[in-house]
Amino acid sequence: MTPENIMAALKAPRDALELRVGDHAVDFPGSRSRARAFAEGELKSRPAAVLMPLVQRTEGLSVIFTRRTAHLKAHAGQISFPGGRKEDEDADLEETALRETEEEIGLHRRHIRLIGRLNDYYTVTGFQVTPIVGIITPPFDIVADPFEVDEVFEVPLSFILEPGNQKLQTVDFEGAKRRYFAIPYRQYYIWGATAGMLVNFSDVLRAHSQDVTRPTVK
């Protein structure tokens, strides 16, 4: 998988793809959740953006993730992409993703080449998240904000794109069974919205390469 392949896939039409629009999209039929209410406009969502940073390593592309600090009010300790809510001074969501990346992990935008967007993703916390895909060119420095970020690490893109590594999990939550995607990697457990966006990314790339293999949701 090359940056050129990925750029072409992001530019290709996606209307025929059944991409997940939020945390609720893999739930059992008939289930209701706050993410569904936000996606259907019953509740007002807040615009946000994340950067999906793909690093060009000699051994292949890898993806940068952060592990959030344990004291944060939202998503404490979870694995995520750098990003956050759109501020009034942000000209667009690309600017949001670049600004948040600089603030959270100190990765300067001069190292980032933006190549496209993925479909918006609604979260149970009320955000309409736009994933912005960027190619990162080494060498670069990472200086994590100690208040927000406990750790910065990379995962090979090839591992993430392997369908067998995209696990559909079931959990009991508030008296009901709920489902979500997870991508466990070594000691890291990538799940929820971050995993959902990665599975969408995988589907976009596979559709462009005419490989229709994908995790099955029944």
N, C-alpha and C positions, 0 to 999 in steps of 0.2 A: 504494500500500500504506500503510495507516494503522495506528496502534497498536491500534485497535479491531478491525480485520480480523485482525491477528496474534493478538490475545488470543482471538478467537473460534476461529481455526484451532488454537491450542494446546489449547483446551478440547474440541475435537471428537475423536470416537473415531479411533484410528489402527490398529486391529487389521488392517484390510485392506491397509495400506501395507507394502511390503517395504523397510523402512528398514534401513540398514546398522548392524550392531551393533558394528563395530570395524574396525580397519585391515585385517583379513583379508577383509572382506566383498566386496571387488571383485577379489580375487585370482583366478587361473585355477582352474577346477574341480579339486578333489583336492589343492590345495596346502595345506601345513600351516604354521602360524606360531605364535609365542608369543601373539599376540593371540587366535587361535582357541582356544588352550589355556586362556587366562584366561576367555574368553567361555563355554566349555563346562565350566568348573569343574575342569579338570585341574590348573591352577595357581591359587593363591589370589591374587586381585586386591586392591588397596587402594582404598577409596572416595576420590573427589576430585570437585571441582566447578569449573566455569569460569563466568564471567559472559559472556553474549553481549550486549554493550552497544549498544543501538540509540539513536542520538542524533537528537532532533527538530530538524532544520535547516529553514530556510525553503524550501530547494530540495528537501527530502525527507529521508527517513531515511538515516542512514549508520551504519556499524559501526566501533567502536573496536577496533584490534588493537595488539599490542605486538610488537616485535622483541627477542628475548632477547639478552643479552650473549654474546660469543663465548667467555668463559672458563667458562661453566657446564658442569657434568658431564653434564646431561641436556638435550637439545634446544637446544644452543648455537646462537645465531644464527637460530633459526627464528622464523616468525611464529606467534603464538598469541593466545588470549584471556587476560585476567587470570584467574588461578585457581591451584589447587593442592590438595594432599591435605587431607582432613578431619582436623582436630585434635580431641582428646578434649573440649576446652572448647566446641566448636561444637555448638549445639543441633540444627542440621540442616544440610543441604547448601546451603540458601539463605544461611545464616550464613557458611558456608565461602566461598562465592562473593563475598559482600559484604566479608568480612574481607580476603581475598586481593586484591581490587580496591583497597581502601584502602591496603594495604601496598605493592602493586606500582606503582600509578600515582597514588596520592593522591586518587582520586575518592571523595568522601564519599558515604555511603549516603543522605544527605538528598536527593541529586539523582537517585536511582535508584528507579523504581517497578517492582517485580518483577511479571511478568504470566504466568509459566508455565515449565514445563520441557520439554525435548526428551528423547527416549529416551537411555538410558545408552549410552556408547560405550567399548569396551575397546581399550586401546592396547598396543603391543608392549612397552612399559616397565612393564606390570603394573598400570595404573590403570583402575578402572571410573569413568569420568568422566560426571558429570551436568551437561549444559549448562542453565544458568538464564538465561532471557531477561529483560532489563530495559530499560525505557525511560528514557533519560537526558534531563533537562531543562536546557538552558543557561540562564544562564551557569554555568560550573563551572571549577574549576582542576584542572590535571593537574600532578602533581609525581612524576616517575618515580623509582623506587628505582634508583640508578645501578649497584648490584651485579647486579640481575636484569634490568633493562630498558634497552636501548640506545636505543630510539625508540618513540614512541607516534604512531599515525597513524589516519586514517579512510578508509574506502572506501564509496562509495555503495551502499546496499542493492540498488538497481535493477541495478547492474552484477553483483553477486554472484548475484542471482536469475535472470539471463539464462542459459538452458541452454547457449548457445554458449560461454559463458565458463568453464564447468565442464569441464575437460579431464581425460580418462582417460589416464594416462601409464603406460608400461611401462619397467622398469629391471631390469638384471641385479644380483642381490643374493645373495651367498653361494652362487653356482653355480646359481641358479634365476631365472627371470623372474618379477617381481612387478609388481602393478599398484596404482595409487593415484590419487586425485583431486588435481588442482591447479587453483587459480584465480589465474593471473598477473594482476597489476594494476600497470601502470607498472613501477617498479623492484622491486616486491615480488613474491615467489613464495610464495603461500599454498598449503600442501600438507599431505598426511598427515592426522592426526586432525582438525586445524582445518578443513581443506577437507571432510573427510568429514562432520563435524557440520553444516557449512554446506549441503552437498548434501541432507542429511536435512531440514534446516530448509526448504529450497526445496521439497522434495517434500511436506512437511506443508502449506505455504502453497498450492501448486498444487492439491493434492487438495481443499482447502477451497474454492478458487475454481473447481473442476471443470475445471481445465486439466491434462490428464494428460501434457503434454509433459515428458520427463525424459531425462537422459543414458542411453543404452542400454549395458548391460553384456552382452557376448556371451561 
